[in-house]
Amino acid sequence: MCHEPVRSYQYRFHPPESSGFERCIGFAWCSGCRIYSGNMVYVPRKRVLVDALASLPADDRDQLLRKEAALVDYLDSRGIGQH
């Protein structure tokens, strides 16, 4: 056990008009030992989620969203998901 804090990040997968809008992707990871977990999570429709990938070009964003480990590395390297 490395005793590093666990970080987390959630993002919406479905568009607002979708009945699945509240079903989101959630990640939790340890910066120290690089172990992560990804799951479908419930986020209420009215809760606004920060889009940490908003500033990226569409191709870069799509690439990160297809590779969980790369997404976690990207978020971690920018200090996103700190508690």
Helices and strands as residue ranges (DSSP letters): E 6-12, E 23-30, E 36-42, H 58-66, H 68-77
